[in-house]
Structures are given as structure tokens and as C-alpha cells.
């Protein structure tokens, strides 16, 4: 016995909706990944802006410090003047 057209049509609509929901889920995961990457870029952008201000007005602003090993203000000053330490 064959299914009525309305039942087959309803099943196709249901399958299409499931596929769309699956695609939406994948897109949302990708957007979350992109958002995470953008947050790191934003942090770098803020650091670049700070450095631009320092370069434009040397002596007015102290050099920024970071928690990175070997990245001390004194070392940065030496590198800025062209001295290698």
C-alpha cells in the first residue's frame, strides 16, 4: 500500500527542516569560532593602538609591560634604540 501524497510531502518537509536545523547548528559553531578569533585580534589591535600612541609621543608615556617572559620594559627600550640584549 502506498502512502498518500500529503504524507510523503509532509515527510519531505520534515526532512528539509531537519537538514536546515543541522546547517544552522554548523553555521553557529563556525560563528563562535570566528568570534573567538576576533577577540584575540581585538586584543592585538588594542596593543598596536597603544604602541602607536607611544611612538607618536615618545617620552610622554611609559612603555607597556607584558607578562611574556623576557619582555621587560628595559629590554623593550634597548630594542627600541637598536641595541641588542
N, C-alpha and C positions, 0 to 999 in steps of 0.2 A: 504494500500500500504506500502510495506516495504522499508526501507532506503537501498541505495546501500552500499556495504561493505566498500568502501572508505570513505563514510560519517561517518559510525559507527566507523571506525578505527580512523578517524580524531577527533571525539568526545572523544574517549578513550585517545588519545594522549593529547588532551587539558585538560582533567580531571587529567591525570597524572602530567602534567606540573603545574596545579593549586595546586595539593597536594604537589609537590616538593617545590613550592614557599612558601606555608604555612609552611612546615617543616623548610625551610631556615629561615623564619621570626622567628619562635620559637627558633631555634638554635642561631640566632643573639641576641635575647633578653637574652638568658641564658649566652651567652658570655659576654654581657655587665654587667650582674650581677656578674659574676666571676671577671671581670676586676675591678669593684668597690671594691670587697672584697680584691683583691690582692693589691690595692692601700693602704688599711688600714694596711695590713700585711707589706707592704714595709715600711710604717712609723714606725711600731713597730720594724722592722729589723734594721732600722737606729738608733733607740734609744738603742737597745741592743748593737749594734756595739760601740756606744759612751760609754755606761757603761762598756763594755769590756776594752776599752782603759783606762778608769779611774781606773778600778780595777788593771790593769797591771802596771799602773804608778801612784799610789796614791800620792797626794800632788802636782803633776805637773799640774793637770787640775782642774778647779773649777767644782763643782757639777752642773749638768744641772738643770735648773728651768723649771717648767711647770705651766700652768695656772690652773691646777686642784686645787680645794680648799683643804687646809690642806697639800699641797705638797710643802712645802717651803724647801730651801736648808738646813736651820738649823734643821728642822725635819728629813730630809734625813740623815744628819750627825749623829744625835742621833740614828737613827735606824741602821745606818751602824756600829756604835760602840757597838750595842747591848742594848742601853738604850731605854726604852720605854717612849714616851712623849705623 
